[in-house]
Amino acid sequence: MTETAPSAAQSSSLRRLVPRIFSRSARRDDVEQLLRTVRTHHPKGDLTIIERAYTVAEKAHSGQTRQSGEPYITHPLAVAQILADLGLGPKAIAGALLHDTVEDTGYPLETLAVEFGDEVAMLVDGVTKLDKVKYGESAQAETVRKMIVAMSKDIRVLVIKLADRLHNARTWGFVPPEKAKKKATETLEIYAPLAHRLGIQAIKSELEDLSFAVLQPKLYAEIDSLVKQRTPQREQYVQNVIESVDADLRELRIRGRVMGRPKQLYSVYQKMVVRGREFDDIYDLIGIRVLVNSVRDCYAVLGSIHARWTPLPGRFKDYIATPKFNLYQSLHTTVIGPGGRTVEIQIRTNEMHQQAEYGVAAHWKYKERMNGGKPDAKSLDTDMAWLAHISDWQAETADPGEFLDSLRFEIGAKEVYVFTPKGRVIGLPAGATPVDFAYAVHTEIGHRTMGAKVNGRLVPLESELKSGEVVEVFTSKNPDAGPSQDWLGFVKSTRARNKIRGWFTKERREEAIEQGKEAIARAMRRQNLPLQRLMNQDSFSEVAHQLRYEDVSALYAAVGEGHVSTQSVIEKVTALVSANDTTTGPIDLPQVGRSRAPRGGDSGVLVRGAPDILVKLAKCCTPVPGDEIVGFVTRGSGVSVHRADCTNVKSLKQDPERLIDVTWAPTTKSVFLVQIQVEALDRAGLLSDVTRVLSEHHVNILSATVSTTNDRLALSRFVFEMGDTVHLDRVLNAVRRIDAVYDVYRVTSS
């Protein structure tokens, strides 16, 4: 409330282009309208809890205003109305009215629990914690974990938050443009996909359109104008199609409704920009929807429509027999309609339509009625299995950045649907393999998988599955059987990746501890450090604490698994011992990487006639063994070594008496800087995939720069340390196999 509103000029321009984001709430009779809506969906519901919640919220928010100048109470009231329209019950409505009281007023959660009960308090507490999450790398793991726990316990927490974001989006015109754009980007990345995952199409579509309006106001206004210009002739054509389908319904003696499907502006934009299609091509796609009373009627109408108009091959989808991940059900077909124009038709029952528009909210309302006013959360989790998976993620993924990357991937990923031999439908991310399928069935089946059949034929485990295939996996009877690390290179689901990593973390921990311990001891011996003196002190415990590991064993395991470099640990331990032990003086430790001052063999370069001279590898061209190199005597900094084809060598040759012969003689201590460039088609999760592959190859990334061009090409540069030139080829080949990466190469000049 302390932020400044947009300037008058900005406000006027946005109002002209996008009036939708300047919505104001009409206060008169709002509470009465809210109660009427709730009474329609829940005739026997306890409405007194809503009246009490409104009274408390109005008193708590007294004196507060929104940036639109309205009293603050208009916001929780509008959020409650959105939930009432979705059909949620009185307790969820009460939670919506009170959702900002704990965070923004002096009304304590304990008092709320006493006055409204634990269920309402849990909803308010869940939304409050959700508000504290900052989507990005700075998110605190514990905050993210609380958010996910709240969602997995009661999905209404997320529904309230989506309604909260929707009403805020309707008033983005009153907040500073930069803040509005930031919120709109966050909404497109997180909230709209979550609404889609929950099947709440009504909220998802409006969130996308409002975000599009804020991020691209001129483009939004242009598409809106184009749609309005074509509306009259399009509506006439749609009406002709509707009359024809109505005639078929009367002939079949089926009661139903036929209606046109509204065009979503963001959807038109996506097809124009992302898929490169012309507006006329998109707008000529006519869509109608047929609502009937039973599943049998759905198939009867489908047959009638196919008898009237020719269906397009490959465009029929039966989501009634195989529902989508968000419980969506419908028959989809595309036909050549009157005049040769393409017509898309959806056929569904009225109950399926409620599910399609309101998703999990409609599901929750149905469960409340079936259980005498008490929602059946267990049944909901069974029907929407992905909700159960997020509980696993918060337990298995400590890093919040990695967790949010996984969440973004899961909520945005397209799915394929395959069958078990017994006919059970399993939803998997696009590009999933039999290993993903095995882990989706059961963790132990995933761990013991040794082979697979698809449609009765043996296939490699890395084979990509397609919708409709029947998948059968073979498991090992060996009790010690486990996954292969190679699987991490091709599995697509977050669940499978986390389970595989978890197995190696658990099963190989002791081995990793021993490897880490030996690596540290070996490195200390190579550097002639006092092994007994360093290993017998408590310094390792303190270093483990500094690096946020539970104990020394966890630190050793991290070194053994390549998560922490041996040299980094030795440096920290040596510094601590030197600081705490003043009797024997400081311990000298050779430095590596960017901060070191390598000499002779340490740098991997020999200078002819001067074995002890200071040698530096130039950062402008980052030479590595195998490159043709030249040496240049600097003033006060020893010899600078460049690639022979470095752009700076031409100017150095103007001072030939300072050039000196150098040759490669790399040692086991040599560490070189390497810079690579990754070129790829931009897509969600690309940077996460690249950094994951680099980490899996134990690459210590020192810096990274990322940019995206106007034609959606992503260019990424990474600088990292390398001790073995053979390793570079393996790294480049691994990155090259990442989906959407079309080139990766070493950069040899800045």
N, C-alpha and C positions, 0 to 999 in steps of 0.2 A: 504493500500500500504506500510505501515511501517512494516508489519509482515514479519518474515523470511520465506523463502521458505523451503521445505523439504530437508533433506540432500541428497547427491548424492546416497548413498546406498539405502535409502528409495525410492527415485525417480526411481532408476533402477529396484528395485523389483516390484514396482507398475506398471511401464511401461510394464514389462514382463507379469504380471498377468492381468492387466486391461488397455490396451492401449487406450480404449475409453475415459478415463477421462483426456487425455493429448491432446485434440483437439486444433488445432490452426486455426485461421481464415485466409483464403486467401484474401488479400486486393484487388488484381487486378480485376478490373471491377465489384467490389461488388455493387456499387451504380447502375450501369447499369443493373445488374442482378435483383436488388431489384425493379427497375422501370418496368422492363419487367414483373416480376411476378404480380405486382399490376395492370399493364395494362391488363393482361390476365383476371383477375377477375373483374376489373372495367374499361372497355374500355373508358367510358366517364368521369372518375374521374379526379380531379384536381391534376396533378402530380407536379405542381410547388411548392406546399406547402411542399412536401417531399424533393425536391431539396433545398429549403430554410432552412428547418429544419436540413438537413445534414450539410449545410454550417455553420450554427450557432453552432451545436454540435461539429463539427470538430475544430472550432476556440476556443470554450469554454474549450474543453478537451486537447487543444494543450499542449504538454510537459508532460502529464500524461501517465503512462504506467500501464499495468496490471502485475500481478505476473508472467505471462508467458513470459514477456518481450515485448509483443506486444503493439502498441499504443492503448490507452484507447478507441479510437473511434471504434475499431473493435467490442467492446461489444455492444453498442447501435445499431450498424449496423447489427450484428448477431441477436439481439432481434427483430429488425424490419423485418428481413428476415423471421424469424419464424412466425410472425404475417401475413406477406404477403402470406406465404404458406398456412396459415389457411383461407385466403380470406378476411381479414379485410380491411377496406377502408383507403383512404389517410390520414384522420385526426388521426386515431388510429396509423398508421405507423409514422406520424410526432410526435405523443406523445411518441412512443417507442424510436425514435431517440433522443428525448430531455429528456427522463425520469430521467437521472442522472444529468442534468445540474444544476437544482436548488439546489440540495443537495450537489453536489461535486464540483461546480465551483461558480464563483461570479456572475453568470447570474440570475438576480432576477425574481421572478414569475410575478411581475407586468409588466416587459418589455416583457416577453413571451406572456402574455395575449394581450398586444397591438399588437405585431407582428404576432401572430398566431390565435388569437381569444379566446373567453372564453371556448369553448369546449375542445380545445387542452390543455389549461391551467388547466382545471378541471381534465383532465386525468393525467397530469404530477403531479399536486398537490396531487391527490389521491394516486398515486404510491409512492410519496415521503413520505407521512404520513404512508403508508403501510410499508415502509422500516424501520420506527422507532419503529415498534411494536416488543417487545421482548416477544416471546411466553413463558409464565410461570407466576408464582404467583406474580412476581414483576411488571407485566405490569400495566401501568397507565390506569385507567378506561376511562379517557377522550381520550387517544390516541386510544384505542380500539374502542371507540364510533365513532371517526372520520373515522377510517378505514371502519367500517361497513356502515356508512352513505355514504361514497364514493362508496362502492361496490353496495349498494342498489340503488343509483342514476344512476350509469352507470357500468354495469358488465364488460365493457372493461378494467376498472382499474385492475380487478383481472386477466383478460386474459394477459394483459401486464406484470403483476407481475409474472405469471406462465412462460411466455416466458423468462423473466429475470432470473428466477431461473433455467430454463432448460439450458440456455447457460452457466450460472455459473457452473452448475453441470458437463457440458462437460469439464470444465477446473479445476476440483477439484484436479487433479494430481499435480497442481502447487502451492497449498496452503498447510500449515502444516497439517499433518495427523489428529491431534486432532480436529482442526477446521473443516476439511472436514467431519469427523465422526459426529460432532455436527450438521453440516448443513444437512448431509444425514439423521440423525434421525429426525430432524425437518421436512424434506421434506416428509419422509414416514408418519409422524403423521398428517401433516397439508396440504402440497401442493399437493401431489399425490391424497389424498381423495377429495380435492377441485376440482382438474382437472376431477376426476371421476364424481363428482356431476355436473360439467358443461358439462359432456359428451364428453370431449376432450380426446379421447382414445389415440391419437397419442402422446400427451404430458404426460399423466398419465403413459403409459407403459414405456416410456423412462426414466422418473423421477424415477420410481420404480427400473428399471434395474441399473441405474447409482448409486442410493443410496445403493442398494444391493452390487454393485461392491466395493464401498468404505467401507461398514461395514463388509463385508465378502469376501475379495478379493480372498482367496484361494478356498473357496467354489464356488464362482462365476466362477473362471477359470476352476474348475473341471466340473461343470455342462455344461459350454460352450464347453469343450472338448468332453464330452459325447454326446452332441447334434450334434456336427460336425461329430463324428464317425458314428452316426446312420443316418446321413442325406442322403447318396446315396440310401440305400435300402428303406428308408421312402419315398423319392421323387418318386421312381419308383412305389411304391404302390399308392401314391396320384395321380400320372399321370394316372394310370389305372382307378381309381375312377372317375377322371375328364372326361376321354374319355367316360365312361358309361353315366354320366350325360349329357355331350354334345350331345350324341346320342338321349337321351330323349328330349332335347330342340329342336333338328332338327325335331323329329317326331311330336312334339307339335306345330312346326312352331313359336317358341318363340325366339326372339333375346335376348341374354344374355351372360354373362361371367361367367366362372367357374374357381376358383383359390384355391390354398392351403392357409391355414391360418398359418402365422408364429408363432413359439413358443416363448413365453416370458420367459426369464430365471428366473425372480423373481417369476412368476406364478408356474414354475416347482419346485422351491425351497419351496414355500408355501405348495404345495401339498405333497412334500416329508417330510418336517419337521413338519408342523402343522397338516396335516392329516395322517401322518405316512405311506405313500405309497411308493412303490419301484419305481425307475426310469423307469424300463422296463414297469411297469404297466401304468405309466403316458404317456410314449412316444408312447405306442401302441395306444393311443387315437388319431386317425387321424381326422383332422378338415379340412373341405372345406367350401367355401363360394360361393353362387350363386347370381349374380346380374342381375336383369331384369328391364323392363321399367315400369311395372304397378303392383298394388296390386293384380289384378286378375291373372296376370302371376305368382305371388308368390305362390298362393294357387294351381294353376295348376301344377307347378313344384313340390310342396309338394306331391300332389296326385300321380304324376308319380314316385317319389322316393319311396314312401311307397308301390307302386305296384311292384317295382323292388326288394326292400330289406325289410326285416321284421323290423318294428320299435320296439324299446324297450319300454315297458309299463311305463307310468309315466314320460317319458323324453321329451314329446312334450310341448313346451311353445309358446303361441301366443302373442308376444309383439307388433304385429301390431294392433290388436283389443284393447289391454290394454297396452299402452306404459309405459316404466319405468319412474321414477321420473325425469331423465335427458333427456327426450324426445326420448330415444332410442327406435327404432322399428325394429323388425325382427321376422322371424319364426325360432324357434330352434327345431331340432329333432335329435334323435340318433338312428342309424340303425345298424343291423348286416350286414356288407359289405362283399366283396369277401374274401374268406378264413376264414370266421367267426370272422374277426376283427371288433372292434367297430369303427364306423365312426360318428363324430359329424358334422352336416350340418346346416349352417345358410343360410336363403333365405331372400333377401330384395331387394328393388328397389334401383336404383342409388342414388336417393335423400336421402333415408334412410341411405345409406352407407356414404354419405357425413356427415349426422347428427351423425352417430355412430363414425366416426373418428374425426370430428372437433366440434361436440356438439354445444354449445351456439355460437361459432364463425360462424359456418355454418348458424345457425338460424339468427344471426345478419346480416350476408351478405344478406340473403334472404329478411329480413325485409327492409334493405336499398334499395334493388332493387324495392320492391313493393311500397315504399314510395318516389320514386324519389330521392334517395340518403340520405334520412333522416331516421335513425333507429326508429322503433316504440317500445320505451321502455315499454310502457304500455302493449302492446301485449306480449312482452317477459316476463314481470312479471306475467301475467295471465297464460302463459304456464308453467312457472317454479315457482310454488307457494312458494317453500322453500326460494326463494330469498326475498320475501316479509316478511317472518317470521323473518329473521335476523334483519330487521328494528325494529320489536317488541322487540326482545331480548335486543338490545342496550338501548331501553327506559326503559325496565322492570328490567334489571339486572345491578345493580351498581357495583358489585364486579367483577373485570376483571378475576380473577381466576375461579370463577363460570361460567362466560360467556364463557371462552375458553374451559372449560370442556364440557359445553353444545354444543359448536361449534364442538369440536372433536367427541362427541357422534353423533350429527346430520349428519355430513359429512361421518362418518364411519359406521353408522348403516345400516343394511339390512332392506328392506322394504317389507310390505305386501300390497296388493291392494284389497280393498273392494268396494262395490257398495252401493249407496244410493237407496231407493225404486224407484227413477226416472231414475236410470241407470248411474248416475254420478260416475266416478272413484275417490276414495280417497286413496292417498298413506300415509301409517303410518309406524312407526318403528316396527320391528319384536317384537312380544309379546304385541302389543298394545291391548287396551280394548275398549268397547263401549264408555267409557268416553273420551278416546283419540279421537275417531271418532267424538263425539259430539262437542268437542272443535275445531276440524279441520274444521267442517262445519261452526260454528259460535260461538263466545264467549258466547253470551247470551243463546244459546241452551245448551252449556256445563254447564253453571251455574245452569240451571233449570232442568237438566236431573234427572229423577226419576226411569227410567226403560228402558229396551232395548229388542228388538227381533233380533235374527240372523236366517236368512233363515226361518222366520215365527214362530220361537219358542222363548218363553220367556227365557232369560238367566240372570244370575247374572251380575252386572256391572263390576266385576273383571274378567270376562271370557276373555280368549285370543282369538283374532280374527285370522282367516286364510284367505289367498288369495282366492278371488272369492266369498266370502260370501256376502250376502245382509244384511245390517244393518239398523235397524230403531230404533230411540230412542223416548221415551215418555218424555214430559216436563211438569212441574208443572205450573198451571195457577196462583199460588200465587205470587204476585209481590215481596214478600219478600223472595222467595225461593233462596237458594244458595247452593254451593257445600259442601261436607263433607270433613273434614280433613283426614278421612280414605282413601280418594281417592289418597292422596299423596303416600300411601303405594304401589299402584299398577299401576298408570299411567306411561307410558313409554316415551311419547313425551315431549320435552322441552316446547313446546307451552302450553300444558295442565297444566304442573306443574307450570309454571310461572303465568298462568291465575288464577289457584286456590290460589296460594300464594298471588297474587295481590288482589284477592277478600277479603281474610281474613285480609290482611294488611289495606285495605281501610274500609271495613265494621266493623271491630272489633277494629279500632284504638282507639276510645273513651273509649271502654271497657278496652283495654289494658293500656291506660293512667291511668285510675282509679285504675286498679289492681296494676300497678307499683308504683303509689303514696302510696297506702295503704301498699304495701309490704315494702317500704322503711320506712314509719312511724312505722310500726309494729316492724321491726328489730331494729329501734332506741330505741323504748320503752323497748324492751327486753334487750338491752345493757345499759339501764339507761343513754342515751345520751340526752343532752338538745335539745329537739325537736324544740321548738320555735326558739331558737337561730340559729340552723342550717338551718331550712326550710325558715326563713325569709331573709336570705342573698342571694347575687348574686352568691354564690359559685356553685349552681347547673347549672347555665348558663355557667360558666367557665368549669365545668366538662363535660357538654354536648359538648362544643367546643373541649375539649381535646380528647374526644372519637369520634369526627367527626359526631356529630348529629346536625341537623339544629337548634333545640331549646330545651328547657326543656321538652316540651311535647313529642318530639321525644325520649328523654332519658327515660322518664317515660314509654312510649310505649315499648321501647326496653326491659326494666326491666319486664314489664307485660307479654311480649311474650317470656321471657326466653333467650333473646339474650345476655343480660348483667346481671351478678350476682348482687344481692342487696348489698352484702358485699363489692364488688369492688367499687360501687358508694359511699357507706358510707365512706370507707377508703379515697377516693380521696377528698370528701367534707370536712371531718374532717381535713385532712392535710392542705387544703386551708384555712379553718377557723382558725386553730392554727397558721398558718404562718402570716395571716393578722391581727389577734386580739391578741396583746401582753399584753392587760390589765388584762385578766383573766387567762392567762397561757394556756398551751397546753391541748388538750382534749385527754384522754386516750381511745383507742378503741381496744377491743379484736380482735386478729388476727385469721384468719382461713387459712386452706390449709397448704402448705408446709412451709411458713414462720412464722407460729404461734408458740407460746410456750404454749400449752394447759395445764391446771391444772384440776385435779379431774374430775368433771362432764363435763367440756368442751371437754375432749378427749373421753368421753363415757366410761371411765374405772375408777373403784374404787380400791384403794390400801388398803388392810386390815391394820388397825391401823395407817394409815397416810393419812387422807383425803385431806390434803393440799399439798402433795408432787407433784413435777413436773413430768408429765407423757408424754412419747413419744411413738407413734405407730411406730414400726420398719419398715423401707422401704424395707428390704430384703424380707419380707413375707407379708406385708400390711394386717394385721389382720382386720377383720370387725366383727360386732356383730353376734353371732352364732358360731364363730370359738372358739375352745378350746385354751386358752391363758396362758402364763406364764410371770411373771415379773422378771426383772433383774435390781438390783441397780447398776447404773453406777457411775463413779467418776465425780461429778460436773454437771451431766446432768439429775438428777432425776432417774426415773424408765423407762426402755425401755421394751415395751410390744411386745412379739413375739407370733406367732402361736405355739402350742405345737409340731407340726410336722416340724417346721422350721429347715433347715439344720444347722443353727448356734446354735440351742439350745443344741446340743450334746456337743459342746465346752464350752458353758456357764455352763453346769452342773458340770464341773470340779472345779467350784468355788461355792459349794452349799450354803455357808453362805450368798451369795449375791442374792440368789433366793428369791422371795417374792410372796405371794398369791395376785392375782388380779382377779376382776370379772367385767363383763360388766354392765354398767348402763347408756346407751346412753340417751342423752338429745336432745332437739330440736336444740341445737347449734352444735351438733356433726357433724364433717365432716371427712370422711375416704378416704384414697387413695386406689384405686382399679386398678389392672393391668389385662388386658385381652389379649388373643391372638386369632387372626382371621386367619383361614387357608382356602384357597380358590384356585380354578383354576384361573390362571392369565388371565385377559381379560382387554380390554380397559375400562376405567371409573370405575374400581373396587374400587380404593381408594376413589374416589369422592362419590360413593354410600355409602360406609361404614361411612365416615365422615358425610355425609348428615343425615343418620339414627341416628348417635350418637347426632348430633346437634338437630334433631327433638325431641329427648328424653331429651333435655336440659342437656346434659352431657358436663361438662367443661373439655375439653381435655388439659392435662398439658404437655404431651410429646407423641411422636409416632415414631416408627421405622418400616421400611418396607424393605423387601428383597424378591427376587425372585430366586428360585432354577433353576438348569439346566433343570429339567423336568417340568418347567412352573408352579410351585406351588408358590403362593404368601403367605408369612408369615408376618403378621402385628401385632405389639404390641402397645397398647394404655394404657396410665396411666391417670386416671381422678379422680375427687372428687365425693364423693357420700355421701348423708346424710341419706339415707334410704336403708337398705339391700334388701327390697322387690323390689326396683327400679332396682336392678342389674338383677334380673330374667327377667324383662320386656325388659331391654336393650339387654340382650343376645338372647332372643327369636326374637327380631326385627332384629338383625344382622344376625341371623341364616336364616331368610327368604330371605336374599339378594341373587340374582341369582349368582351362581358359588361358594358361601360359603358352605363348607361342614362340618366345625366344628368351634365352638367358645367357649372358656372356660376361667375361671378366672385363672391367674397364681399366685401361692402361694409361689413361691421361685425364687430367681434370679439366 
